[in-house]
């Protein structure tokens, strides 16, 4: 299975998405913001990053940009709250290199499928 890094400033999102993916056999690490995620990416190899867009310190768009500069083949799923602003942020994430974009509230089947698709 895969090593997945989940990045979100909402601990509940980290917990539930982590549980969904661990139940599928993946190894999961968490980061509460983009700075922590960038440090984790230096210390560990990940197959997939799932990142929120709006976070304190380094936000998701910058995180995606930095990942793409060094790791062109890593799978990236961008997530953001719904609504017009959220849709615009997700479009920006896609243009920066996110493979998949998903709106919150998150759906277990969509998250699991997105990770599976990136690994195939």
N, C-alpha and C positions, 0 to 999 in steps of 0.2 A: 504494500500500500504506500501511501504518500506521506511526506512531511509537509504539514500545512501551517502557515503562520496567519493568524487572524489578528487584524489590527482594527480596534474600535475604542473610542473613549467611553463606551457604555459597557460596564462589567457584565450586565445581564446578557448582552449580545455575545460577548466573548464566551460566557458560560454555556449558553444554549447552542450556539453554532458549534462550539467545541464538542459538546456532547453528541450532537448529530453526527459529526465527522468521526469522532472516536468510536461510535457505535457501528460505523462502516469499516472500522479497522485502521483508520489513519492515525498518525501521530500528530498531535496538535500542540502548538505553542501560541501564547497570547502576548499582545503588546497593546498598551493603553494609548499610544500615540505614535506618530511617524518616527520620532527620534529613537524611541525604544525599538521600533521595528528595524530601523537602519542598523542599530547596534546588533540586534539579533541576527540580521542577515550577514553581518561580518563574522559572527561566531559560529553559525550553523548553516547547513545547506537545506534549502526548502524547495519543494517541487511546485507549490502553489502558495500565493499570498492572496488573502481575502482582506480588502481594506475599505474602511469607511472613507468618505471624502472629507467631511468637515470634522476636524479634530484640533485640539490645541497644539501649539508648537508646529512641527512639520505635519502638514495636512496631506490627504490622500493623493492629490494631483502631483505634488512634489515627490512623494514617495514613489509613485508609479514612474515618474520621469527618471528618478535616480536608479530605480531597478532596471529600467530599459537601457540605461547607459552602460550598465555592467553585465546584465544578465538578459540577453535578448530572448531566450527561450523559456524563461520562467512563466508559468501560468499565473495570470492576475485576474481576480474577480473584484470589481469595484461595486460598493454598495452605498446607497444614500437614501435618506428619507424621501418619500414621494412628494408630489406637488411640482409646480413649474420650476422652482429653483433647483430642486433635486434632480429633475430631468435634465436641466442644463448642465449641472455638475457631472452627471453621468455621461452626457455627450462629450464633455471635455475630457473625462477620464478615458473614454474610448479613443479619442483622438491622440491622447498621450501614450496609448499602448495597452490599455486594459483589454483582455481577451473577451471578457463577459461583463455585463453590467446588470445589476439587479436593484430594484427599488425595495425599500423597507415599507411595511413590515415584511420580514423575510419568511420564506416558505421552505420547509425542510426539504421537500422533494427537489425544488429548484436549486438549492445550495448543493445538495448531494449530487445532482445531475451535472451541475456546472463543473464541479471538481472532477467527476468521472470523465466528462468530455475533454477536459484539459489534459488528463492523463492518458487518454487513448491516442 
